Amino acid sequence: MRTMVAGLALVCAAASFACRAEAGEASGGAGVLENRWVYISHNFANPTFTEEMIKVIERAGKAGYNGILLTDCKFFRWNEMKGTAYEDNVRRVRKAIKDAGMKCIVCVCGEGTDLLSNDTNLAEGTPVVDAPFVVKDGKLVPADEDLKAQNLSLDQASKENQPDGWYVDDPGKVSFVDTEVKCEGRASLRFQDVKNSSCGNGRANQKVTVKPFRYYHLSVKIKTQDFAAPRTVNIMAYTPKQCLNHQQFDIAPTQDWKTYDIVFNTLDYTELNLYFGSWGGTTGKIWFDDLKLEPGGFVNLIRREAAPLKLTSEDGKTVYEEGKDVAPVKDPKMGNTKWPGLYDYWYEPPVIAVPAGSRLKEGQKVLASYYHTMICYGYGVVACMCEPKVMELNKWMVENVKRVLEPDGYMLCHDEIRHHGWDESCKKSGLTPGQMLARDLKQCVELIKKADADKPIYDWSDMFEPYHNASKSGQTYYLVKGLDPWYGSWEGMDKDLIIMNWHNFPEHRADALKFFAERGHKQILAGYYDAPVENILPWLKEAAAVNGISGVMYTTWGNDFSQLENFLKVVKDFQAKQGK
């Protein structure tokens, strides 16, 4: 949910008025809603944070809220917390919610890195097919040279201010070959005062031919001077249908040379563009230099039955054995770079030895087919929904949450699933990603009902809505397989599932509300998201005409509770005026 931030806030608010209308409550009640919630996401292993959130809960109760939607990454890490004060802290938070006269709804059943901390190999896999390796100095070394990019050093420039092999925006106006400021070699590429560009951008790109399902690492060095919009900088492998990497880069307005890394899989494409530069920059200077491109090797290698590894001779006739021809092939850092569940884009590749007695000889080429995980925006690694162990872990999580927190309701965490459909278990299912998600939703609901019958169950809206991430628009969705991959996912929704609606696009937010209402779902609109609370008002009018809206939630991603009282006051005041 990191990227939905501001929009989520606004949408929810609008719906709050509709909730009162649906509930049939009197307008004289200053807009009393059936559900008035606060979203709290924190680390309750920290006693200071625990105390802070208890105070927020007390404030919320006094302000007129009647529910807390509670989440903590540790809810999937009960084993890690044994022998600590964690469970006692969580119980104290639960007691504070009860003492404040509020309900406690707890987030469960995720597919992200917290679940994966229990088994990092459950991550969704992306295939690599017949990637060349070579035996060198008793090791299996990546040797893929099929992607041949030109002038990665940026040193050659036959035309003024335009590096050979690269197309750049407005050479001599925004883009400059700089022979004075460089990291290595003879020159760098500088973009300066991007606001002066004819297209508003300062970028370089190069079209390259690739083989499908190959895995690469690209690094580039960057320097800045008074560069006013560092968040506009991107480095990517891109096709007209799909961007193949999704990362954010920590670039300061002024900094010395620093290396940045991206990784990408070519998927089923035979051609792509390498891009770097600024999309919508303003003033200042930014230099790029010393690009390097290499095969990704076994970084973030997944090992499980539905992500098989196969090593063959160059002609494919001989299959080599782990433990005999090569040492066991694994990546100990995969999903465990600093702590279990933390995946990094790039690090030193694992070394795979070729033991004595192997059939492989020095200099021999080997073709490797395997699966690796992909990361979207830092924490966007997801578990494969077709792996049975994922549901076992979800069941274990629900049991622990019930034991410690005794929730009044359960919130599912299907939200912005950006990588799916590629590994063998997905293929064998014969389902589209949307159908996989529908099945997963049903299974999650069933296990909650079995564990704690008659408790309400909620889920986010975006993955089940044809105007949002489950649309039918002929587009890809991040790194999910196929066009319109999540379309039809709503077929897995029981009528009693309550929707936490965060559709934030003005052109279709009313359609989104209507879509769920016509399917018979109650909705709660999650609002605020660290934006001005007054932004809610135009949205409330749209929500007023919709039946089934049962509440509103104050939702902050940055733990900003400064507007807690004001948010609810603005909503209530609006409802009181409209309800007469």
Residue, then its C-alpha position, 0 to 999 in steps of 0.5 A: m500500500r505504499t504507493m496508494v498513500a494520498g489517494l486512499a485518504l480521500v476516497c474513504a472519506a467520501a464514503s463516510f457520508a454514504c455510510r450514514a445514509e445506508a445505515g439509516e441513522a438520524s441526521g440529528g446525530a451529527g453524522v454518527l456512523e456505524n463504523r468509525w475506525v483508525y488504522i494503526s500499523h506499528n512495531f509492538a516489540n518496541p515498548t516506546f511505540t507501544e506506549e505511543m499507540i496506547k495514547v493514540i487509542e485513548r485519543a481515538g476513543k475520546a474523539g468518537y472512533n469505535g474501531i481500530l484496524l491493527t497490524d504489525c509485521k510481527f503478526f507473522r513472526w510469533n516464533e521470532m518473538k518467543g522469550t520477549a515482551y512482545e505478546d505482553n505488549v500486544r495484549r496491552v494494546r488490545k486491552a487499551i482498545k477494549d477499555a476505550g470502548m472500541k472494536c479490534i480488527v486485525c490484519v491477517c493472511g498476507e502474501g508479503t515479506d512477513l509471511l516469507s520470513n518463515d520460508t523465503n523460498l515461497a516467493e513467486g518465481t520468475p523463470v530463467v531459461d538456458a542462461p549460459f555459465v562457464v566453468k572457471d577456476g573450479k567455479l560455475v560462473p555466469a557467461d551470458e553475453d547475448l545482450k550487447a549494449q553499445n557504449l556503456s562507458l558513455d565515452q564515445a560521442s561522434k556527434e556533439n553532446q550525444p553519446d554513440g548508441w544512445y538517444v538523448d533528449d535535447p542534446g546541447k540544451v538539456s543533455f551534454v557529454d561532459t569531458e570535465v566531470k566524469c567518474e571513469g574514462r573520458a566522459s560522462l553524460r550530464f543533464q542540466d536544468v531539465k525544465n528547459s527540455s522540449c518534452g519536460n524530460g532529460r533522458a537517455n535510451q538505447k534499444v537492444t535485442v535480447k533473448p527471452f527469460r534472461y536475467y541481468h544486472l545493470s549498474v550506473k554511477i550518479k553524481t548531482q549538484d543542486f539537482a532539485a528533483p531527485r525523485t524524478v530520476n529513474i533507471m529501467a529496462y522497458t518495453p512498450k508493453q511493460c516496465l521490467n523493473h520497479q525501483q526507487f533510488d535514494i539520490a540526494p540533490t547534491q552528492d558525489w559519485k554513487t553506484y546504483d543497481i537494477v535487475f531485470n528479467t527479459l520475460d518473453y520479450t526479444e527487444l527492450n530499451l535501456y533508459f536512465g535520466s530524469w522524468g520531469g526534473t526542474t533545475g540543477k545538474i545530474w551526471f551519469d557514468d560507467l554503466k555496467l551490464e552483466p548476467g544476474g547469475f544466482v542472485n535471489l535464486i528460489r529453490r522449491e519443487a515448483a521452481p526447479l533448477k536444471l543444468t545441462s550441456e550446451d547441446g542439452k543432451t547431458v543433465y548435470e547433478e547437484g552434489k556430484d557435478v556441481a556443489p548444491v546450488k543455493d543463495p543464502k542471502m535470498g530473502n535474508t540479507k539483514w533479517p529473515g524476509l528482507y530481500d535486496y535487489w542486488y549483492e555479491p552473487p553466490v559462488i557455486a563450486v565444481p567439485a573434484g570428480s565432476r563431469l564438468k571440465e575447465g572452460q566448459k559451457v553449461l546452460a542453467s534454467y531456474y527461478h529467481t524472485m523479483i522485488c517491486y519498490g523495496y518490499g514488494v516481494v510476494a508469495c506464490m498463492c498456488e503453494p499449499k504451504v502459504m495457506e498453512l502459514n496463513k492458518w498458523m497466523v490466524e490461530n496466533v492472532k486469535r490466541v493473543l488478540e481475540p479480534d472482533g474482526y479480521m482484515l485480509c491483506h490482498d493489496e497491490i500484488r505486483h508479481h505473479g503467474w510465472d512459476e510451475s505451480c502457477k502454470k500447473s493450476g491452469l488459472t489466470p492470476g485473477q482466478m488464482l486470487a479469487r481462489d486464494l480469497k475464498q481459502c482465506v475466508e474459509l480458514i478464518k470462518k473455521a478458526d473464528a466463526d461469525k466474525p466479520i471479514y474485510d479486504w482492500s478494494d483494489m485487487f477486486e475492482p474493474y476500475h482499479n487493479a483488476s481492470k480490463s484495459g489491455q495492459t500489463y500490471y507490473l510484473v504479473k503474467g499476461l494482460d489484464p491479469w487480475y480481471g475477474s478476481w471479484e468472483g471469489m468474493d462472498k457477499d458478506l465480505i466487507i470492502m475497505n474501499w480506497h479507489n482514489f481516481p476521480e473519473h471512476r471513484a463513483d463507479a467503484l462504489k457502485f460496483f461493490a454496492e451492486r454486488g451486495h457488499k458493505q463498504i468502509l472508506a479508508g481516508y486521510y492518508d496524510a493529506p488535508v482533511e478538507n480534501i474529503l468533502p467533494w468525495l463525500k457527495e459522490a458517496a452519499a448516493v451509494n447504499g451499503i457504505s458502513g463506515v470511514m477509517y482514518t488511515t495514515w501511512g506515516n503514523d501521523f495522528s495529528q488530524l485524528e480529531n479533525f478528520l472525524k469532525v469534518v466528516k461529521d459536520f458534512q454529514a450533519k449538513q447533508g442529512k437534514 
